[in-house]
Amino acid sequence: MAACGNSGEKKDSGMMNTGDAAQKVYVAPGEYDEFYAFMSGGFSGQISVYGLPSGRLLKVVPVFSQDAEKGYGYNEETKPMLNTSYGFVPWDDAHHPELSQTDGVPDGRWIFINGNNTPRIARVDLTTFETTEIIEIPNSGGNHSSPFITENSEYVVAGTRFSVPFPQKDVPIDSYKENFKGALTYIKADEPGNMDVSFQILVPGYDYDLAHSGKGKSHGWTFFTTYNTEESHTLKEVNASQNDKDFIAAVNWKKAEEYLKQGKGKKMPANYMHNYYDEETHTATSTEKKEVTVLIPSECPGLIYYLPTPKSPHGVDVDPTGEYIVGNGKLSADLTVHSFDKMLTAIENEEFEGEVDGIPILKLDAVSAGTVSSGGLGPLHTEFDGKGNAYTTFFISSEVVKWKLGTWEVLDRAPCYYSVGHLMIPGGDSKSPWGKYLVALNKITKDRYLPTGPEMNHSAQLYDISGDKMELLLDFPTIGEPHYAQAIPADIVMKNSKKIYPIEENKHPHAVKNEKDVRVERDGNVVRVYITSIRSHFNPDNIEGIKVGDKVYFHLTNLEQDWDTPHGLSIMGARNAELLVMPGQTETLVWEPQKPGVYPFYCTDFCSALHQEMQGYIRVSPKGANVPIKWSLDGEE
Amino acid sequence: MAACGNSGEKKDSGMMNTGDAAQKVYVAPGEYDEFYAFMSGGFSGQISVYGLPSGRLLKVVPVFSQDAEKGYGYNEETKPMLNTSYGFVPWDDAHHPELSQTDGVPDGRWIFINGNNTPRIARVDLTTFETTEIIEIPNSGGNHSSPFITENSEYVVAGTRFSVPFPQKDVPIDSYKENFKGALTYIKADEPGNMDVSFQILVPGYDYDLAHSGKGKSHGWTFFTTYNTEESHTLKEVNASQNDKDFIAAVNWKKAEEYLKQGKGKKMPANYMHNYYDEETHTATSTEKKEVTVLIPSECPGLIYYLPTPKSPHGVDVDPTGEYIVGNGKLSADLTVHSFDKMLTAIENEEFEGEVDGIPILKLDAVSAGTVSSGGLGPLHTEFDGKGNAYTTFFISSEVVKWKLGTWEVLDRAPCYYSVGHLMIPGGDSKSPWGKYLVALNKITKDRYLPTGPEMNHSAQLYDISGDKMELLLDFPTIGEPHYAQAIPADIVMKNSKKIYPIEENKHPHAVKNEKDVRVERDGNVVRVYITSIRSHFNPDNIEGIKVGDKVYFHLTNLEQDWDTPHGLSIMGARNAELLVMPGQTETLVWEPQKPGVYPFYCTDFCSALHQEMQGYIRVSPKGANVPIKWSLDGEE
């Protein structure tokens, strides 16, 4: 079909194979995809929801960044969601979507994602696909090794990406080794609306890159990779690549809970925000905490150990049994696999080769289960198919390698176009993978799609892994930069999906549930317009008595109660985004009119054959004018 | 594949057909789509670029709304693009993408799109897929019937969506008939960077809904639909649906040019902005104009005529020959087709049935070419396949109807899921349609895809129209609300696509083209960081001497010169989005640090195996501290 993307070279996919692949990814009109795939947006700050196997973009869920399309971060209800301890921040760098789990299996209730920059963690409610909660991580310099949930969603975790002065203070950068520290943070996650920093562990000033929680036999532990154990602070591409081995940090969080009970936690000052969106009232609130509980490893023996791992390990991945801990040493020739059982024995036998700040360093040969020598270059991430196989991405050699757990033999390899970062198998980091597909998330796109100027979308590749050999099915472009993805069978999420917000449950303080109650109220220079939408009119649609200098709140309640009947509200002259209000919801737009005149407002979502007629006018008079508040629809107040 | 979307009912697509469709839409990995499709984002404010026939989203081009993913509207270079005469507006409602034309055929140089709310028109440069120019329309209440370019891109047009006081002033809303007027605006469009309001025509206070320029024999004319000829101002769904006929306004813009030469234009006050992005300097500038030239129909005979058209016509579409002007009367039982030749004759013979404000109303039977009685309900839009056929969408009966130009007979009909608005055939409103595919843009999605809570993406449907009967191939979800789309064969755009910005052509006033020239300069409390990125370090990466109260400009130049090697810049603690800088580009992030400390910054786009190491630190000291400006990479200044 049309021209070949790769300059000159045709791939050797015979027509037969192409035909098979076409059938395998085609989802006929009106049929549903098999899986929801949730991809991080990376520098977009959001989550993109794709259907698999079609690769169709079902929705972008705004999380950490303003989204004018939905009014997210612009309307009064969601603005507080983007508050941080240092003010309103309209953007973040969203990395790792992580589905909630029950007994180590994704359960489809929520999906969490970390903000790498601010640093934060968000919860998205999968009954509504809306972001309902965001919490800031104190004492951290970025949040990359996060959220990587525990087996029953007890905690999401957050390891500092970069070390910073702890607590933050003005010191010379070259005092790094003396002043800079890391923090590993555990946040209670099992109650919606109540995320809370449970405790932090003070750790050496390394960079904490990725993490995974244990499962099954290793439940109660979390594993974090480190790099820059050199503690360098400049030209890290050279200076942080000196040591032959860095560490995987093994944290016993059950032990941490014991120490907390014993009162070993130290209260330390730390400003951080918790933002929560209440679905009933359709409003968000922000609260700020001033202190955090910190555990010091030297005072808490058994809390944390270091496993030496060659070299600058990126991903750390735990197999479905919980026994194997795979360190993807990006500058290492081989993959290093640790054994959880051997680790426990080594701890018992105190097989240590040293310690750092009270953290024992285990001997590598005492914990090593094996190594995978694949010939691939630049291993980054590993996932599992639940049938005893592992799949590892190699960034430099641009490929996925399939290998066998326990024997470490290489079974298959498939090229990626180009420079693959993360990969994803539905449930592939859980106790029970649905090992049918694999998605490679590629960092370089170049000539894979029709060019779009210097900037190309990133690119995903879908493989069928149901057979012995991986079969490439489809390339599809992705929004932002998906640093990770998770997928789940559709029915698990669908069965709880909400279609509307029942109007009788709407507890928004400024909701209007009946057209009879619409009104415009003035209190000093604050004017509140209680307005409704239903096909195809606003009520009221003529408003007078607004004056320059007023602060006008439009509280729009969408009275519709059918699925997929949103209404929008746009006010000409307002310096804001629109509202896009779902059935039964109330949202608020603030307008501070600048000049006298008569301004149209209209519905922004084509809602009926008479959508173009869904419109009204607001009259703005000069400050001090003697024009009383007046509102109407077709002459009736 | 998986569960059926429609509750219970299976569509009767045999396996053979499904197989055919799968093959027809499948674009194998590494191959290119045949067409670029540009879809408006509606309330997202942007343009989405899709590949056809795959339906894959290739890119979102930010136009009228802030886009945190690309830093658009957040970095210093693009912020001025979103200036209006009443301040910075972070959002608009983008409706109709319109490719530039040469001799009535899309030429792939630029794509224009209207902002319905503010009201504005933007130009996107298709060598870079970046928005390079935005102009505001004065004296308009929204801009819906726009941009609908003329045959050689002489003008883009803008008809007021809603009438407003002209000029804007504080009057009672119920003085509508006395005070409210419309304006039809012509904007010079053929020189990039020089869009300019050429003239406006003052017209009665109707709502001007859609438009199309003439072509071939009707070159030199533009046709605008009107509704609300009742001039109602409240409950329009009823009050603007009273008249049996509204009008299509036929404007002779060649005649307008003559009147302008004769000095018939009146200078009137009107504040409006022109924003232009210079690709060489990578910076945008804003200029404001204070007046506009207005033509008054009563003083300019032959400038404009009204063609009576039943009833509340929405789209007005001109066939490839330029002879037929199709009025899609959304409340009419039939489609009304006017003849351009008959219109000229009727004008010559003065076959008028009246006039409004100096605008002659032609007799319907004198201009009518025929009517299409299809039995469909709610016709909205028509496009053409270049083979003598027309395709019309019917919103209420949810279908596309194919009919024959000249005989008006119905040839085929296909159901749409659900409530189709616009439709698009590549080149389908031009002189030379590439009539292979048809895309229906549906307003209601409901159960067509896996549910995503109360809010579902909108939905497009792709049909093969190469045969006698329309064949449905694919459903794919779309971002925002595509109010229209245009498509063009890939090679026309590809051949001019830029891969990088040559560094030697970078004339940004704060560019650094060589690592030797990086530096940090203080001027009072303004600090400028001249910083570069190249795999995999920033230079400098350690910066000291910044103080609370400073305003720090990070001017990042990306020194890379390979395709698809952007770097990002995120500063922890900054209340802003990141920068995402293409090869050879310079972009600027402003930070006003609030608290002393040492803050990491890092690259946000995974650029190499050592991307995680691409990081630096900035030390912030208290106001007044005696810490001199200092910068380094690995100890060297």
HADDOCK unambig.tbl for C-alpha pairs under 7 A between the chains (distance, minus, plus):
assign (segid A and resid 1 and name CA) (segid B and resid 27 and name CA) 6.26 0.50 0.50
assign (segid A and resid 1 and name CA) (segid B and resid 31 and name CA) 6.99 0.50 0.50
assign (segid A and resid 2 and name CA) (segid B and resid 32 and name CA) 5.93 0.50 0.50
assign (segid A and resid 2 and name CA) (segid B and resid 33 and name CA) 6.28 0.50 0.50
assign (segid A and resid 2 and name CA) (segid B and resid 34 and name CA) 5.46 0.50 0.50
assign (segid A and resid 3 and name CA) (segid B and resid 31 and name CA) 6.22 0.50 0.50
assign (segid A and resid 3 and name CA) (segid B and resid 32 and name CA) 5.66 0.50 0.50
assign (segid A and resid 4 and name CA) (segid B and resid 30 and name CA) 6.44 0.50 0.50
assign (segid A and resid 4 and name CA) (segid B and resid 31 and name CA) 4.46 0.50 0.50
assign (segid A and resid 4 and name CA) (segid B and resid 32 and name CA) 5.98 0.50 0.50
assign (segid A and resid 5 and name CA) (segid B and resid 30 and name CA) 4.86 0.50 0.50
assign (segid A and resid 5 and name CA) (segid B and resid 31 and name CA) 4.66 0.50 0.50
assign (segid A and resid 5 and name CA) (segid B and resid 32 and name CA) 5.58 0.50 0.50
assign (segid A and resid 6 and name CA) (segid B and resid 30 and name CA) 6.15 0.50 0.50
assign (segid A and resid 18 and name CA) (segid B and resid 28 and name CA) 6.81 0.50 0.50
assign (segid A and resid 19 and name CA) (segid B and resid 23 and name CA) 6.63 0.50 0.50
assign (segid A and resid 22 and name CA) (segid B and resid 22 and name CA) 5.64 0.50 0.50
assign (segid A and resid 22 and name CA) (segid B and resid 23 and name CA) 5.87 0.50 0.50
assign (segid A and resid 22 and name CA) (segid B and resid 26 and name CA) 5.52 0.50 0.50
assign (segid A and resid 23 and name CA) (segid B and resid 19 and name CA) 6.65 0.50 0.50
assign (segid A and resid 23 and name CA) (segid B and resid 22 and name CA) 5.87 0.50 0.50
assign (segid A and resid 26 and name CA) (segid B and resid 22 and name CA) 5.56 0.50 0.50
assign (segid A and resid 27 and name CA) (segid B and resid 1 and name CA) 6.16 0.50 0.50
assign (segid A and resid 28 and name CA) (segid B and resid 18 and name CA) 6.85 0.50 0.50
assign (segid A and resid 28 and name CA) (segid B and resid 474 and name CA) 6.50 0.50 0.50
assign (segid A and resid 29 and name CA) (segid B and resid 474 and name CA) 5.57 0.50 0.50
assign (segid A and resid 29 and name CA) (segid B and resid 475 and name CA) 5.08 0.50 0.50
assign (segid A and resid 30 and name CA) (segid B and resid 4 and name CA) 6.52 0.50 0.50
assign (segid A and resid 30 and name CA) (segid B and resid 5 and name CA) 4.96 0.50 0.50
assign (segid A and resid 30 and name CA) (segid B and resid 6 and name CA) 6.16 0.50 0.50
assign (segid A and resid 30 and name CA) (segid B and resid 448 and name CA) 4.96 0.50 0.50
assign (segid A and resid 31 and name CA) (segid B and resid 1 and name CA) 6.98 0.50 0.50
assign (segid A and resid 31 and name CA) (segid B and resid 3 and name CA) 6.29 0.50 0.50
assign (segid A and resid 31 and name CA) (segid B and resid 4 and name CA) 4.45 0.50 0.50
assign (segid A and resid 31 and name CA) (segid B and resid 5 and name CA) 4.65 0.50 0.50
assign (segid A and resid 32 and name CA) (segid B and resid 2 and name CA) 5.97 0.50 0.50
assign (segid A and resid 32 and name CA) (segid B and resid 3 and name CA) 5.62 0.50 0.50
assign (segid A and resid 32 and name CA) (segid B and resid 4 and name CA) 5.87 0.50 0.50
assign (segid A and resid 32 and name CA) (segid B and resid 5 and name CA) 5.48 0.50 0.50
assign (segid A and resid 32 and name CA) (segid B and resid 449 and name CA) 5.59 0.50 0.50
assign (segid A and resid 32 and name CA) (segid B and resid 450 and name CA) 5.72 0.50 0.50
assign (segid A and resid 33 and name CA) (segid B and resid 2 and name CA) 6.23 0.50 0.50
assign (segid A and resid 33 and name CA) (segid B and resid 450 and name CA) 6.68 0.50 0.50
assign (segid A and resid 34 and name CA) (segid B and resid 2 and name CA) 5.38 0.50 0.50
assign (segid A and resid 43 and name CA) (segid B and resid 69 and name CA) 5.44 0.50 0.50
assign (segid A and resid 43 and name CA) (segid B and resid 604 and name CA) 6.20 0.50 0.50
assign (segid A and resid 44 and name CA) (segid B and resid 68 and name CA) 5.98 0.50 0.50
assign (segid A and resid 44 and name CA) (segid B and resid 69 and name CA) 3.77 0.50 0.50
assign (segid A and resid 56 and name CA) (segid B and resid 476 and name CA) 6.55 0.50 0.50
assign (segid A and resid 56 and name CA) (segid B and resid 477 and name CA) 6.90 0.50 0.50
assign (segid A and resid 57 and name CA) (segid B and resid 477 and name CA) 6.48 0.50 0.50
assign (segid A and resid 58 and name CA) (segid B and resid 457 and name CA) 6.31 0.50 0.50
assign (segid A and resid 58 and name CA) (segid B and resid 477 and name CA) 6.02 0.50 0.50
assign (segid A and resid 59 and name CA) (segid B and resid 457 and name CA) 5.90 0.50 0.50
assign (segid A and resid 65 and name CA) (segid B and resid 68 and name CA) 6.35 0.50 0.50
assign (segid A and resid 68 and name CA) (segid B and resid 44 and name CA) 5.97 0.50 0.50
assign (segid A and resid 68 and name CA) (segid B and resid 65 and name CA) 6.34 0.50 0.50
assign (segid A and resid 68 and name CA) (segid B and resid 91 and name CA) 6.03 0.50 0.50
assign (segid A and resid 69 and name CA) (segid B and resid 43 and name CA) 5.43 0.50 0.50
assign (segid A and resid 69 and name CA) (segid B and resid 44 and name CA) 3.77 0.50 0.50
assign (segid A and resid 69 and name CA) (segid B and resid 480 and name CA) 6.33 0.50 0.50
assign (segid A and resid 88 and name CA) (segid B and resid 575 and name CA) 6.60 0.50 0.50
assign (segid A and resid 89 and name CA) (segid B and resid 575 and name CA) 4.78 0.50 0.50
assign (segid A and resid 89 and name CA) (segid B and resid 576 and name CA) 6.03 0.50 0.50
assign (segid A and resid 90 and name CA) (segid B and resid 576 and name CA) 6.13 0.50 0.50
assign (segid A and resid 90 and name CA) (segid B and resid 577 and name CA) 6.40 0.50 0.50
assign (segid A and resid 91 and name CA) (segid B and resid 68 and name CA) 6.03 0.50 0.50
assign (segid A and resid 91 and name CA) (segid B and resid 576 and name CA) 6.53 0.50 0.50
assign (segid A and resid 91 and name CA) (segid B and resid 577 and name CA) 4.96 0.50 0.50
assign (segid A and resid 117 and name CA) (segid B and resid 572 and name CA) 5.67 0.50 0.50
assign (segid A and resid 118 and name CA) (segid B and resid 572 and name CA) 6.15 0.50 0.50
assign (segid A and resid 118 and name CA) (segid B and resid 573 and name CA) 6.89 0.50 0.50
assign (segid A and resid 127 and name CA) (segid B and resid 453 and name CA) 5.94 0.50 0.50
assign (segid A and resid 128 and name CA) (segid B and resid 452 and name CA) 6.71 0.50 0.50
assign (segid A and resid 128 and name CA) (segid B and resid 453 and name CA) 4.10 0.50 0.50
assign (segid A and resid 128 and name CA) (segid B and resid 454 and name CA) 6.30 0.50 0.50
assign (segid A and resid 129 and name CA) (segid B and resid 452 and name CA) 5.91 0.50 0.50
assign (segid A and resid 129 and name CA) (segid B and resid 453 and name CA) 5.61 0.50 0.50
assign (segid A and resid 141 and name CA) (segid B and resid 600 and name CA) 6.58 0.50 0.50
assign (segid A and resid 162 and name CA) (segid B and resid 600 and name CA) 6.98 0.50 0.50
assign (segid A and resid 164 and name CA) (segid B and resid 598 and name CA) 6.59 0.50 0.50
assign (segid A and resid 165 and name CA) (segid B and resid 598 and name CA) 6.88 0.50 0.50
assign (segid A and resid 168 and name CA) (segid B and resid 597 and name CA) 5.28 0.50 0.50
assign (segid A and resid 168 and name CA) (segid B and resid 598 and name CA) 6.99 0.50 0.50
assign (segid A and resid 169 and name CA) (segid B and resid 596 and name CA) 5.86 0.50 0.50
assign (segid A and resid 169 and name CA) (segid B and resid 597 and name CA) 4.09 0.50 0.50
assign (segid A and resid 169 and name CA) (segid B and resid 598 and name CA) 6.72 0.50 0.50
assign (segid A and resid 170 and name CA) (segid B and resid 596 and name CA) 5.25 0.50 0.50
assign (segid A and resid 170 and name CA) (segid B and resid 597 and name CA) 4.18 0.50 0.50
assign (segid A and resid 170 and name CA) (segid B and resid 598 and name CA) 6.23 0.50 0.50
assign (segid A and resid 170 and name CA) (segid B and resid 619 and name CA) 6.71 0.50 0.50
assign (segid A and resid 170 and name CA) (segid B and resid 620 and name CA) 6.30 0.50 0.50
assign (segid A and resid 170 and name CA) (segid B and resid 621 and name CA) 5.51 0.50 0.50
assign (segid A and resid 171 and name CA) (segid B and resid 597 and name CA) 6.93 0.50 0.50
assign (segid A and resid 172 and name CA) (segid B and resid 619 and name CA) 7.00 0.50 0.50
assign (segid A and resid 173 and name CA) (segid B and resid 619 and name CA) 6.74 0.50 0.50
assign (segid A and resid 234 and name CA) (segid B and resid 541 and name CA) 6.18 0.50 0.50
assign (segid A and resid 234 and name CA) (segid B and resid 542 and name CA) 6.53 0.50 0.50
assign (segid A and resid 234 and name CA) (segid B and resid 616 and name CA) 6.46 0.50 0.50
assign (segid A and resid 234 and name CA) (segid B and resid 633 and name CA) 6.04 0.50 0.50
assign (segid A and resid 234 and name CA) (segid B and resid 634 and name CA) 5.03 0.50 0.50
assign (segid A and resid 235 and name CA) (segid B and resid 537 and name CA) 6.55 0.50 0.50
assign (segid A and resid 235 and name CA) (segid B and resid 633 and name CA) 6.09 0.50 0.50
assign (segid A and resid 235 and name CA) (segid B and resid 634 and name CA) 5.31 0.50 0.50
assign (segid A and resid 236 and name CA) (segid B and resid 613 and name CA) 5.14 0.50 0.50
assign (segid A and resid 236 and name CA) (segid B and resid 614 and name CA) 6.79 0.50 0.50
assign (segid A and resid 237 and name CA) (segid B and resid 536 and name CA) 6.42 0.50 0.50
assign (segid A and resid 237 and name CA) (segid B and resid 537 and name CA) 6.97 0.50 0.50
assign (segid A and resid 237 and name CA) (segid B and resid 610 and name CA) 5.75 0.50 0.50
assign (segid A and resid 237 and name CA) (segid B and resid 613 and name CA) 5.11 0.50 0.50
assign (segid A and resid 237 and name CA) (segid B and resid 614 and name CA) 6.58 0.50 0.50
assign (segid A and resid 378 and name CA) (segid B and resid 609 and name CA) 6.83 0.50 0.50
assign (segid A and resid 395 and name CA) (segid B and resid 609 and name CA) 6.82 0.50 0.50
assign (segid A and resid 396 and name CA) (segid B and resid 609 and name CA) 6.81 0.50 0.50
assign (segid A and resid 443 and name CA) (segid B and resid 606 and name CA) 6.52 0.50 0.50
assign (segid A and resid 444 and name CA) (segid B and resid 564 and name CA) 6.62 0.50 0.50
assign (segid A and resid 445 and name CA) (segid B and resid 564 and name CA) 6.93 0.50 0.50
assign (segid A and resid 446 and name CA) (segid B and resid 563 and name CA) 6.54 0.50 0.50
assign (segid A and resid 446 and name CA) (segid B and resid 564 and name CA) 5.70 0.50 0.50
assign (segid A and resid 448 and name CA) (segid B and resid 30 and name CA) 4.97 0.50 0.50
assign (segid A and resid 449 and name CA) (segid B and resid 30 and name CA) 6.98 0.50 0.50
assign (segid A and resid 449 and name CA) (segid B and resid 32 and name CA) 5.58 0.50 0.50
assign (segid A and resid 450 and name CA) (segid B and resid 32 and name CA) 5.74 0.50 0.50
assign (segid A and resid 450 and name CA) (segid B and resid 33 and name CA) 6.70 0.50 0.50
assign (segid A and resid 451 and name CA) (segid B and resid 494 and name CA) 6.47 0.50 0.50
assign (segid A and resid 451 and name CA) (segid B and resid 497 and name CA) 6.79 0.50 0.50
assign (segid A and resid 452 and name CA) (segid B and resid 128 and name CA) 6.71 0.50 0.50
assign (segid A and resid 452 and name CA) (segid B and resid 129 and name CA) 5.91 0.50 0.50
assign (segid A and resid 453 and name CA) (segid B and resid 127 and name CA) 5.92 0.50 0.50
assign (segid A and resid 453 and name CA) (segid B and resid 128 and name CA) 4.11 0.50 0.50
assign (segid A and resid 453 and name CA) (segid B and resid 129 and name CA) 5.61 0.50 0.50
assign (segid A and resid 453 and name CA) (segid B and resid 497 and name CA) 5.33 0.50 0.50
assign (segid A and resid 453 and name CA) (segid B and resid 498 and name CA) 4.94 0.50 0.50
assign (segid A and resid 453 and name CA) (segid B and resid 499 and name CA) 5.54 0.50 0.50
assign (segid A and resid 454 and name CA) (segid B and resid 128 and name CA) 6.29 0.50 0.50
assign (segid A and resid 454 and name CA) (segid B and resid 498 and name CA) 5.92 0.50 0.50
assign (segid A and resid 454 and name CA) (segid B and resid 499 and name CA) 4.34 0.50 0.50
assign (segid A and resid 454 and name CA) (segid B and resid 500 and name CA) 5.10 0.50 0.50
assign (segid A and resid 454 and name CA) (segid B and resid 563 and name CA) 6.41 0.50 0.50
assign (segid A and resid 454 and name CA) (segid B and resid 564 and name CA) 6.37 0.50 0.50
assign (segid A and resid 454 and name CA) (segid B and resid 582 and name CA) 6.52 0.50 0.50
assign (segid A and resid 455 and name CA) (segid B and resid 564 and name CA) 6.36 0.50 0.50
assign (segid A and resid 455 and name CA) (segid B and resid 582 and name CA) 6.85 0.50 0.50
assign (segid A and resid 456 and name CA) (segid B and resid 564 and name CA) 6.67 0.50 0.50
assign (segid A and resid 457 and name CA) (segid B and resid 58 and name CA) 6.32 0.50 0.50
assign (segid A and resid 457 and name CA) (segid B and resid 59 and name CA) 5.90 0.50 0.50
assign (segid A and resid 474 and name CA) (segid B and resid 28 and name CA) 6.51 0.50 0.50
assign (segid A and resid 474 and name CA) (segid B and resid 29 and name CA) 5.55 0.50 0.50
assign (segid A and resid 475 and name CA) (segid B and resid 29 and name CA) 5.07 0.50 0.50
assign (segid A and resid 476 and name CA) (segid B and resid 56 and name CA) 6.56 0.50 0.50
assign (segid A and resid 477 and name CA) (segid B and resid 56 and name CA) 6.90 0.50 0.50
assign (segid A and resid 477 and name CA) (segid B and resid 57 and name CA) 6.48 0.50 0.50
assign (segid A and resid 477 and name CA) (segid B and resid 58 and name CA) 6.01 0.50 0.50
assign (segid A and resid 480 and name CA) (segid B and resid 69 and name CA) 6.33 0.50 0.50
assign (segid A and resid 494 and name CA) (segid B and resid 451 and name CA) 6.47 0.50 0.50
assign (segid A and resid 497 and name CA) (segid B and resid 451 and name CA) 6.80 0.50 0.50
assign (segid A and resid 497 and name CA) (segid B and resid 453 and name CA) 5.34 0.50 0.50
assign (segid A and resid 498 and name CA) (segid B and resid 453 and name CA) 4.96 0.50 0.50
assign (segid A and resid 498 and name CA) (segid B and resid 454 and name CA) 5.94 0.50 0.50
assign (segid A and resid 499 and name CA) (segid B and resid 453 and name CA) 5.55 0.50 0.50
assign (segid A and resid 499 and name CA) (segid B and resid 454 and name CA) 4.36 0.50 0.50
assign (segid A and resid 500 and name CA) (segid B and resid 454 and name CA) 5.09 0.50 0.50
assign (segid A and resid 536 and name CA) (segid B and resid 237 and name CA) 6.41 0.50 0.50
assign (segid A and resid 537 and name CA) (segid B and resid 235 and name CA) 6.56 0.50 0.50
assign (segid A and resid 537 and name CA) (segid B and resid 237 and name CA) 6.97 0.50 0.50
assign (segid A and resid 541 and name CA) (segid B and resid 234 and name CA) 6.18 0.50 0.50
assign (segid A and resid 542 and name CA) (segid B and resid 234 and name CA) 6.53 0.50 0.50
assign (segid A and resid 563 and name CA) (segid B and resid 446 and name CA) 6.53 0.50 0.50
assign (segid A and resid 563 and name CA) (segid B and resid 454 and name CA) 6.41 0.50 0.50
assign (segid A and resid 564 and name CA) (segid B and resid 444 and name CA) 6.62 0.50 0.50
assign (segid A and resid 564 and name CA) (segid B and resid 445 and name CA) 6.93 0.50 0.50
assign (segid A and resid 564 and name CA) (segid B and resid 446 and name CA) 5.72 0.50 0.50
assign (segid A and resid 564 and name CA) (segid B and resid 454 and name CA) 6.37 0.50 0.50
assign (segid A and resid 564 and name CA) (segid B and resid 455 and name CA) 6.37 0.50 0.50
assign (segid A and resid 564 and name CA) (segid B and resid 456 and name CA) 6.67 0.50 0.50
assign (segid A and resid 572 and name CA) (segid B and resid 117 and name CA) 5.66 0.50 0.50
assign (segid A and resid 572 and name CA) (segid B and resid 118 and name CA) 6.14 0.50 0.50
assign (segid A and resid 573 and name CA) (segid B and resid 118 and name CA) 6.88 0.50 0.50
assign (segid A and resid 575 and name CA) (segid B and resid 88 and name CA) 6.60 0.50 0.50
assign (segid A and resid 575 and name CA) (segid B and resid 89 and name CA) 4.76 0.50 0.50
assign (segid A and resid 576 and name CA) (segid B and resid 89 and name CA) 6.03 0.50 0.50
assign (segid A and resid 576 and name CA) (segid B and resid 90 and name CA) 6.12 0.50 0.50
assign (segid A and resid 576 and name CA) (segid B and resid 91 and name CA) 6.53 0.50 0.50
assign (segid A and resid 577 and name CA) (segid B and resid 90 and name CA) 6.40 0.50 0.50
assign (segid A and resid 577 and name CA) (segid B and resid 91 and name CA) 4.98 0.50 0.50
assign (segid A and resid 582 and name CA) (segid B and resid 454 and name CA) 6.50 0.50 0.50
assign (segid A and resid 582 and name CA) (segid B and resid 455 and name CA) 6.84 0.50 0.50
assign (segid A and resid 596 and name CA) (segid B and resid 169 and name CA) 5.89 0.50 0.50
assign (segid A and resid 596 and name CA) (segid B and resid 170 and name CA) 5.26 0.50 0.50
assign (segid A and resid 597 and name CA) (segid B and resid 168 and name CA) 5.29 0.50 0.50
assign (segid A and resid 597 and name CA) (segid B and resid 169 and name CA) 4.11 0.50 0.50
assign (segid A and resid 597 and name CA) (segid B and resid 170 and name CA) 4.18 0.50 0.50
assign (segid A and resid 597 and name CA) (segid B and resid 171 and name CA) 6.93 0.50 0.50
assign (segid A and resid 598 and name CA) (segid B and resid 164 and name CA) 6.59 0.50 0.50
assign (segid A and resid 598 and name CA) (segid B and resid 165 and name CA) 6.89 0.50 0.50
assign (segid A and resid 598 and name CA) (segid B and resid 168 and name CA) 7.00 0.50 0.50
assign (segid A and resid 598 and name CA) (segid B and resid 169 and name CA) 6.73 0.50 0.50
assign (segid A and resid 598 and name CA) (segid B and resid 170 and name CA) 6.24 0.50 0.50
assign (segid A and resid 600 and name CA) (segid B and resid 141 and name CA) 6.59 0.50 0.50
assign (segid A and resid 600 and name CA) (segid B and resid 162 and name CA) 6.98 0.50 0.50
assign (segid A and resid 604 and name CA) (segid B and resid 43 and name CA) 6.20 0.50 0.50
assign (segid A and resid 606 and name CA) (segid B and resid 443 and name CA) 6.52 0.50 0.50
assign (segid A and resid 609 and name CA) (segid B and resid 378 and name CA) 6.85 0.50 0.50
assign (segid A and resid 609 and name CA) (segid B and resid 395 and name CA) 6.83 0.50 0.50
assign (segid A and resid 609 and name CA) (segid B and resid 396 and name CA) 6.84 0.50 0.50
assign (segid A and resid 610 and name CA) (segid B and resid 237 and name CA) 5.76 0.50 0.50
assign (segid A and resid 613 and name CA) (segid B and resid 236 and name CA) 5.15 0.50 0.50
assign (segid A and resid 613 and name CA) (segid B and resid 237 and name CA) 5.11 0.50 0.50
assign (segid A and resid 614 and name CA) (segid B and resid 236 and name CA) 6.80 0.50 0.50
assign (segid A and resid 614 and name CA) (segid B and resid 237 and name CA) 6.58 0.50 0.50
assign (segid A and resid 616 and name CA) (segid B and resid 234 and name CA) 6.45 0.50 0.50
assign (segid A and resid 619 and name CA) (segid B and resid 170 and name CA) 6.71 0.50 0.50
assign (segid A and resid 619 and name CA) (segid B and resid 173 and name CA) 6.75 0.50 0.50
assign (segid A and resid 620 and name CA) (segid B and resid 170 and name CA) 6.32 0.50 0.50
assign (segid A and resid 621 and name CA) (segid B and resid 170 and name CA) 5.53 0.50 0.50
assign (segid A and resid 633 and name CA) (segid B and resid 234 and name CA) 6.04 0.50 0.50
assign (segid A and resid 633 and name CA) (segid B and resid 235 and name CA) 6.10 0.50 0.50
assign (segid A and resid 634 and name CA) (segid B and resid 234 and name CA) 5.03 0.50 0.50
assign (segid A and resid 634 and name CA) (segid B and resid 235 and name CA) 5.31 0.50 0.50
